[in-house]
Amino acid sequence: FYLTPPQVNSILKANEYSFKVPEFDGKNVSSILGFDSNQLPANAPIEDRRSAATCLQTRGMLLGVFDGHAGCACAQAVSERLFYYIAVSLLPHETLLEIENAVESGRALLPILQWHKHPNDYFSKEASKLYFNSLRTYWQELIDLNSGETTDVREALINAFKRLDNDISLEAQVGDPNSFLNYLVLRVAFSGATACVAHVDGVDLHIANTGDSRAMLGVQEEDGSWSAVNLSYDHNAQNEHEVERLKMEHPKSEEKSLVKQDRLLGLLMPFRAFGDVKFKWSIELQKRVIESGPDQLNDNEYTKFIPPNYHTPPYLTAEPEVIHHKLRPQDKFLVLATDGLWETMHRQDVARIVGEYLTGVHHQQPIAVGGYKVTLGQMHGLLTERRARISSVFEDQNAATHLIRHAVGNNEFGTVDHERLSKMLSLPEELARMYRDDITIIVVQFNSHVIGACQNEE
């Protein structure tokens, strides 16, 4: 079953979104020119989420990708809520007081975030009041704790992640008289999500990462070539420091059962995540909540079982690892993506493909056929294809779409093979998941002139 190129394009472009940072008086004062984002589902419904917003009361922009598991409920909630928690954590004391006084007296609130959303990016209206009340409790506590010091971005990110995860857990324990909301908060808490978030303010780039989505910087070297700089570490069994951290937090008697078959307690791939209360609550609490919860919860296989060797919870944390990077003029773009991308592509290829796309220049690398026996005819075909690629203007108007096209359609020669792309995109839902994961990508393009000017001022 083959798709025509227009059919392939309509599938690839269905969720694409682009935002250009507005210029003032013909000048761009932001270190960000704009961003492109896109998603390609493998699960039905897709379990990944993405968010982007400009902070209106402080400086800076927030961008994030969220990868859900055991359903999309937790990823959905985190994608809607986390940026508010971060923004509130960054607000000065006076602004927090202003907002609280406005709520007290029923006046209009200062807007905190300007969202940049695709029409498909869903927001749960039913839960907005509940979410708002939890957020308000948080800023009231911040007002009471006022130390008079300005908040450090790193601390704000860590506090926001931990606090939101805490609220997700608390809302599920308290429940809600409205049965729909009660089921929603339980689904959010029992499913899970990883998060990789960037906060960009001038030349200061902070990445807060929980789980196994990744942030990567695309750097243009002096000779024009592209290199990749990792700005996050996966929290899974491949990360020795993460395995050590886990062992330090639990008794020696559990050393053998903590990580089995590269999974936490033999079950969960990421070692850090939001939600997933199955790995955080005591067994007594889990039983109490499930017994008093709605019937639908009991029918869910995931909630019923208790993980094996479950002795000293919590085994899982939502605390992010935060990396700070000072932007330089050679730092041209940032890629945030869920593991669906990194499972199919090496970061070096990602840097080159996006870099060449953004500059519109192909560096002619010698054609690599890596150990394959290639006939003269095949070689001719590869060279002809290369010529066609250079002469045709890039067919994608969006860097994230361009990257997804390569992630799904690349052949062994590193070029997009339309036949392969067509096959991969026409797989039925139940098969697609066997070949790849949901893919969500945000590509942020930096403004080298502004970054250079900021550097000179410093």
C-alpha positions as CSV (number, residue, x, y, z in Angstrom):
1,F,0.0,0.0,0.0
2,Y,1.8,3.1,-1.2
3,L,1.2,6.7,-0.4
4,T,1.8,9.4,-3.0
5,P,4.2,12.2,-2.0
6,P,1.2,14.6,-1.4
7,Q,-0.4,12.0,1.0
8,V,2.9,11.6,2.8
9,N,3.2,15.4,3.2
10,S,-0.3,15.7,4.6
11,I,0.4,13.1,7.2
12,L,3.8,14.7,8.1
13,K,2.5,18.2,8.3
14,A,-0.8,17.5,10.2
15,N,0.7,18.7,13.6
16,E,3.3,21.2,12.5
17,Y,3.5,24.6,14.2
18,S,5.9,27.5,13.7
19,F,6.4,30.7,15.7
20,K,8.5,33.7,14.8
21,V,9.5,36.0,17.6
22,P,8.1,39.5,16.6
23,E,10.6,42.3,15.8
24,F,10.4,45.8,17.3
25,D,11.3,48.8,15.1
26,G,12.8,46.3,12.7
27,K,15.1,44.9,15.4
28,N,14.8,41.6,17.1
29,V,15.6,41.9,20.8
30,S,15.3,38.3,21.6
31,S,18.1,35.7,21.5
32,I,15.4,33.4,19.8
33,L,14.4,34.0,16.2
34,G,11.6,31.5,16.4
35,F,10.9,27.8,16.7
36,D,9.3,25.0,14.6
37,S,7.6,22.0,16.2
38,N,5.8,18.9,15.1
39,Q,4.6,15.5,16.3
40,L,4.1,12.1,14.5
41,P,1.9,9.6,16.4
42,A,2.7,5.9,16.7
43,N,0.3,5.3,19.6
44,A,-3.4,6.0,19.2
45,P,-4.0,8.4,20.8
46,I,-0.6,9.9,20.8
47,E,1.1,9.8,24.3
48,D,3.5,12.6,23.6
49,R,2.8,16.3,24.3
50,R,4.6,19.6,23.6
51,S,4.4,23.1,25.0
52,A,5.8,26.6,24.3
53,A,5.1,29.9,25.9
54,T,6.6,33.3,26.5
55,C,6.9,34.4,30.1
56,L,5.1,37.8,30.3
57,Q,6.0,39.0,33.8
58,T,9.6,37.9,33.7
59,R,11.9,37.6,30.8
60,G,12.4,34.4,28.8
61,M,10.7,31.7,26.8
62,L,9.7,28.2,27.9
63,L,9.7,25.2,25.6
64,G,9.1,21.5,26.5
65,V,8.4,18.0,25.2
66,F,6.6,15.4,27.4
67,D,6.5,11.7,26.8
68,G,3.7,9.8,28.4
69,H,3.4,6.2,29.3
70,A,0.5,4.0,30.5
71,G,-1.7,6.5,28.7
72,C,-1.5,10.2,27.8
73,A,-3.2,11.6,30.9
74,C,-0.1,12.6,32.9
75,A,1.7,14.0,29.8
76,Q,-1.4,16.1,29.1
77,A,-1.6,17.5,32.6
78,V,2.2,18.3,32.8
79,S,2.1,20.0,29.4
80,E,-0.7,22.3,30.6
81,R,0.5,23.0,34.1
82,L,4.3,22.8,34.4
83,F,5.0,26.2,32.8
84,Y,2.7,28.0,35.2
85,Y,4.6,26.4,38.1
86,I,7.9,27.5,36.6
87,A,6.6,31.0,35.8
88,V,5.2,31.5,39.3
89,S,8.5,30.2,40.8
90,L,10.4,32.9,38.9
91,L,8.1,35.8,39.8
92,P,9.3,38.5,42.2
93,H,7.5,38.8,45.5
94,E,5.6,42.1,44.6
95,T,4.1,40.5,41.4
96,L,3.0,37.4,43.4
97,L,1.3,39.8,45.9
98,E,-0.4,41.7,43.0
99,I,-1.7,38.4,41.6
100,E,-3.0,37.2,44.9
101,N,-4.7,40.5,45.6
102,A,-6.4,40.5,42.2
103,V,-7.8,37.0,42.9
104,E,-8.9,38.1,46.4
105,S,-10.8,41.1,45.1
106,G,-12.1,39.3,42.0
107,R,-10.2,41.6,39.6
108,A,-8.7,40.5,36.3
109,L,-5.4,38.6,36.7
110,L,-2.1,39.7,35.2
111,P,-1.5,37.2,32.4
112,I,1.6,35.1,33.3
113,L,2.2,33.2,30.0
114,Q,1.5,33.8,26.3
115,W,1.0,30.3,24.9
116,H,2.1,29.3,21.4
117,K,-0.2,26.4,20.6
118,H,-1.2,24.3,17.7
119,P,-5.0,23.9,17.3
120,N,-4.6,20.2,18.0
121,D,-2.9,20.9,21.4
122,Y,-5.8,20.0,23.8
123,F,-6.5,21.8,27.1
124,S,-8.7,20.2,29.7
125,K,-11.3,22.9,30.5
126,E,-13.0,20.7,33.2
127,A,-9.9,20.6,35.3
128,S,-8.9,24.2,35.0
129,K,-10.4,25.3,38.3
130,L,-8.8,22.4,40.2
131,Y,-5.5,23.2,38.6
132,F,-5.8,26.9,39.3
133,N,-6.5,26.2,43.0
134,S,-3.4,24.0,43.4
135,L,-1.3,26.7,41.7
136,R,-2.7,29.4,43.9
137,T,-1.9,27.4,47.0
138,Y,1.7,27.2,45.7
139,W,2.1,31.0,45.1
140,Q,0.5,31.7,48.5
141,E,3.2,29.6,50.1
142,L,5.9,31.4,48.1
143,I,4.5,34.7,49.4
144,D,4.7,33.4,53.0
145,L,8.2,32.1,52.4
146,N,9.4,35.4,51.0
147,S,13.1,35.5,51.6
148,G,13.6,38.8,49.7
149,E,16.2,37.2,47.5
150,T,15.7,36.9,43.7
151,T,15.0,33.4,42.6
152,D,17.7,31.5,40.9
153,V,16.4,29.9,37.6
154,R,17.9,26.6,38.4
155,E,16.2,26.5,41.8
156,A,12.9,27.7,40.3
157,L,12.9,24.9,37.7
158,I,13.7,22.2,40.4
159,N,11.0,23.5,42.8
160,A,8.4,23.8,40.0
161,F,8.9,20.2,38.8
162,K,8.8,18.7,42.3
163,R,5.9,20.8,43.4
164,L,3.7,19.9,40.4
165,D,4.5,16.2,40.9
166,N,3.5,16.6,44.6
167,D,0.2,18.3,43.6
168,I,-0.6,15.6,41.1
169,S,-0.1,13.0,43.9
170,L,-2.1,15.0,46.4
171,E,-5.1,15.7,44.1
172,A,-5.4,11.9,43.5
173,Q,-5.3,11.2,47.2
174,V,-7.9,13.8,48.1
175,G,-10.1,12.9,45.1
176,D,-13.0,15.1,43.8
177,P,-16.8,14.9,44.4
178,N,-17.2,15.3,40.7
179,S,-16.9,11.8,39.4
180,F,-15.4,12.9,36.0
181,L,-12.7,14.9,37.7
182,N,-12.1,12.2,40.3
183,Y,-11.3,9.7,37.5
184,L,-9.2,12.3,35.7
185,V,-6.9,13.1,38.7
186,L,-6.5,9.4,39.3
187,R,-5.6,8.7,35.7
188,V,-3.1,11.5,35.7
189,A,-1.4,10.2,38.9
190,F,-1.4,6.5,37.8
191,S,0.0,7.2,34.3
192,G,3.4,8.8,34.0
193,A,5.4,11.3,31.9
194,T,9.0,12.4,31.3
195,A,9.7,16.0,30.6
196,C,12.5,18.0,29.0
197,V,12.1,21.7,29.3
198,A,14.2,24.7,28.1
199,H,14.1,28.2,29.6
200,V,15.9,30.7,27.3
201,D,16.5,34.2,28.6
202,G,19.1,36.3,26.7
203,V,22.3,34.2,26.6
204,D,21.2,32.0,29.5
205,L,19.9,28.6,28.5
206,H,18.7,26.3,31.2
207,I,17.6,22.7,30.4
208,A,15.6,20.8,33.1
209,N,15.2,17.2,32.3
210,T,13.4,14.3,34.0
211,G,13.5,11.0,32.2
212,D,14.7,10.1,28.7
213,S,13.7,12.9,26.3
214,R,16.7,14.9,25.2
215,A,18.0,18.4,24.5
216,M,20.8,18.9,22.0
217,L,22.5,22.1,20.8
218,G,23.5,22.5,17.1
219,V,26.8,24.3,16.8
220,Q,28.3,25.6,13.6
221,E,32.1,25.2,13.6
222,E,34.5,27.6,11.9
223,D,34.7,25.5,8.8
224,G,30.9,25.5,8.4
225,S,30.4,21.9,9.5
226,W,27.9,21.0,12.3
227,S,28.4,19.4,15.6
228,A,26.1,18.4,18.4
229,V,26.4,19.2,22.1
230,N,24.3,17.2,24.6
231,L,22.5,19.3,27.1
232,S,20.7,16.5,29.0
233,Y,21.4,13.0,30.2
234,D,18.9,10.1,30.0
235,H,17.7,8.9,33.3
236,N,17.7,5.2,32.6
237,A,19.7,2.0,33.1
238,Q,22.3,3.2,30.5
239,N,23.3,6.1,32.8
240,E,25.7,4.7,35.5
241,H,25.3,7.8,37.7
242,E,21.6,7.3,37.7
243,V,21.9,3.6,38.7
244,E,24.3,4.6,41.5
245,R,21.9,7.3,42.7
246,L,19.1,4.7,42.9
247,K,21.3,2.3,44.9
248,M,22.3,5.0,47.3
249,E,18.6,5.7,48.1
250,H,17.6,2.2,49.0
251,P,19.0,-0.5,51.3
252,K,21.8,-2.8,50.2
253,S,19.4,-5.8,50.4
254,E,17.5,-4.4,47.4
255,E,20.6,-3.9,45.2
256,K,19.8,-6.8,42.9
257,S,16.0,-6.1,42.5
258,L,16.2,-2.3,41.8
259,V,17.1,-2.6,38.2
260,K,16.1,-5.7,36.2
261,Q,16.3,-6.1,32.5
262,D,17.3,-2.5,32.3
263,R,14.1,-1.4,33.9
264,L,13.2,0.1,37.3
265,L,12.0,-2.9,39.4
266,G,11.9,-4.7,36.1
267,L,9.0,-2.6,34.8
268,L,9.7,1.1,34.0
269,M,12.3,2.4,31.5
270,P,12.8,5.9,32.8
271,F,14.2,6.3,36.3
272,R,12.6,9.7,36.8
273,A,9.1,10.7,35.8
274,F,6.0,12.7,36.8
275,G,3.0,10.7,38.1
276,D,3.6,6.9,38.2
277,V,2.4,6.8,41.8
278,K,2.7,3.0,41.6
279,F,6.4,3.6,42.2
280,K,6.0,6.3,44.8
281,W,3.1,5.6,47.2
282,S,3.1,3.0,49.9
283,I,1.2,-0.2,49.2
284,E,-1.4,0.8,51.9
285,L,-2.0,4.2,50.2
286,Q,-2.3,2.6,46.8
287,K,-4.9,0.1,48.0
288,R,-6.9,2.7,49.9
289,V,-7.1,5.1,46.9
290,I,-8.0,2.3,44.4
291,E,-10.7,0.8,46.7
292,S,-12.3,4.2,47.2
293,G,-11.8,5.2,43.6
294,P,-14.3,4.8,40.7
295,D,-15.0,1.4,39.2
296,Q,-13.2,2.3,35.9
297,L,-9.9,2.5,37.9
298,N,-10.4,-1.1,39.2
299,D,-10.8,-2.3,35.6
300,N,-7.4,-0.9,34.7
301,E,-4.7,-3.6,34.8
302,Y,-2.0,-1.1,35.4
303,T,-3.5,0.1,38.7
304,K,-4.1,-3.4,40.1
305,F,-0.7,-4.9,40.3
306,I,2.0,-4.0,43.0
307,P,5.5,-3.8,41.5
308,P,7.6,-6.8,42.6
309,N,10.2,-6.3,45.4
310,Y,8.4,-3.1,46.5
311,H,9.8,-2.5,50.0
312,T,11.1,1.1,50.4
313,P,9.1,3.5,48.2
314,P,9.5,6.0,46.6
315,Y,11.6,4.4,43.8
316,L,10.9,7.3,41.4
317,T,11.4,11.0,41.5
318,A,10.3,13.9,39.2
319,E,13.2,16.0,40.3
320,P,14.9,17.3,37.1
321,E,18.6,17.5,36.4
322,V,19.3,21.1,35.4
323,I,22.1,22.1,33.0
324,H,23.0,25.7,32.4
325,H,24.7,26.9,29.1
326,K,25.8,30.4,28.1
327,L,24.8,30.8,24.5
328,R,27.6,31.8,22.0
329,P,27.2,33.1,18.4
330,Q,28.2,29.7,17.0
331,D,25.2,28.0,18.9
332,K,22.7,28.1,16.1
333,F,19.8,26.0,17.3
334,L,18.4,23.8,20.0
335,V,16.5,20.5,19.4
336,L,14.2,19.2,22.1
337,A,12.8,15.8,21.3
338,T,11.2,12.7,22.9
339,D,13.0,9.4,22.7
340,G,11.2,8.4,19.5
341,L,13.6,10.6,17.6
342,W,16.8,9.5,19.4
343,E,16.0,5.8,19.0
344,T,16.2,6.3,15.2
345,M,18.9,9.0,14.7
346,H,22.3,9.8,16.1
347,R,22.7,13.3,17.5
348,Q,25.4,14.1,15.0
349,D,23.1,13.4,12.1
350,V,20.4,15.5,13.7
351,A,22.8,18.4,14.0
352,R,23.8,18.1,10.4
353,I,20.3,17.7,8.9
354,V,18.9,20.6,10.9
355,G,22.0,22.8,10.3
356,E,21.9,22.2,6.6
357,Y,18.2,22.8,6.5
358,L,18.4,26.1,8.4
359,T,21.3,27.4,6.3
360,G,20.0,25.8,3.1
361,V,23.5,24.6,2.3
362,H,24.5,20.9,1.8
363,H,28.1,20.2,2.7
364,Q,29.0,17.6,0.1
365,Q,30.2,14.7,2.1
366,P,31.7,11.8,0.1
367,I,28.9,9.3,-0.5
368,A,29.2,6.7,2.2
369,V,28.1,3.2,1.3
370,G,29.5,1.7,4.5
371,G,30.6,-1.8,3.5
372,Y,27.7,-2.4,1.1
373,K,28.5,-3.8,-2.4
374,V,27.2,-1.1,-4.7
375,T,26.9,-1.5,-8.4
376,L,27.8,1.3,-10.7
377,G,24.1,1.7,-11.5
378,Q,23.2,2.1,-7.8
379,M,26.1,4.6,-7.4
380,H,24.8,6.6,-10.4
381,G,21.3,6.5,-8.8
382,L,22.6,7.9,-5.5
383,L,24.5,10.7,-7.2
384,T,21.5,11.6,-9.3
385,E,19.3,11.6,-6.2
386,R,21.8,13.9,-4.5
387,R,21.8,16.3,-7.5
388,A,18.0,16.3,-7.4
389,R,18.0,17.0,-3.7
390,I,20.3,20.0,-4.0
391,S,18.4,21.5,-7.0
392,S,15.0,21.1,-5.3
393,V,14.2,23.7,-2.7
394,F,13.6,22.0,0.6
395,E,10.0,20.6,0.5
396,D,9.4,21.3,4.2
397,Q,8.7,24.8,5.6
398,N,9.3,23.4,9.1
399,A,12.6,22.2,10.5
400,A,10.9,19.7,12.8
401,T,8.9,18.2,9.9
402,H,12.2,17.9,7.9
403,L,13.7,16.0,10.8
404,I,10.8,13.6,11.2
405,R,10.9,12.9,7.4
406,H,14.5,11.8,7.9
407,A,13.9,9.9,11.1
408,V,11.2,7.8,9.5
409,G,12.3,7.6,5.9
410,N,16.1,7.4,6.0
411,N,17.8,4.5,4.2
412,E,21.2,3.0,4.9
413,F,22.8,5.8,2.8
414,G,21.4,8.5,5.0
415,T,19.0,9.8,2.4
416,V,15.2,9.9,2.5
417,D,13.8,6.9,0.7
418,H,10.2,7.8,-0.4
419,E,9.2,4.1,-0.6
420,R,10.4,3.4,3.0
421,L,8.7,6.6,4.2
422,S,5.4,5.6,2.5
423,K,5.6,2.1,4.0
424,M,6.3,3.4,7.5
425,L,3.5,6.0,7.4
426,S,0.9,3.6,6.1
427,L,1.3,1.0,8.8
428,P,-1.9,0.3,10.7
429,E,-2.1,1.7,14.3
430,E,-1.4,-1.7,16.0
431,L,1.7,-2.2,13.9
432,A,3.2,1.3,13.9
433,R,4.0,1.0,17.6
434,M,6.2,-2.0,16.9
435,Y,8.4,-0.1,14.5
436,R,8.7,3.2,16.2
437,D,7.6,5.4,19.1
438,D,5.6,8.7,19.0
439,I,8.0,11.4,17.9
440,T,7.8,15.0,19.1
441,I,10.3,17.6,18.2
442,I,10.9,21.3,18.8
443,V,13.7,23.1,16.9
444,V,14.5,26.5,18.4
445,Q,16.6,28.8,16.1
446,F,18.9,31.3,17.9
447,N,19.7,34.9,16.8
448,S,23.5,35.0,16.6
449,H,23.6,38.8,16.2
450,V,21.7,39.4,19.5
451,I,23.8,36.7,21.3
452,G,27.0,38.3,20.0
453,A,25.8,41.8,21.1
454,C,24.9,40.4,24.6
455,Q,28.3,38.8,24.9
456,N,30.1,42.1,24.0
457,E,28.1,44.0,26.6
458,E,29.1,41.5,29.3
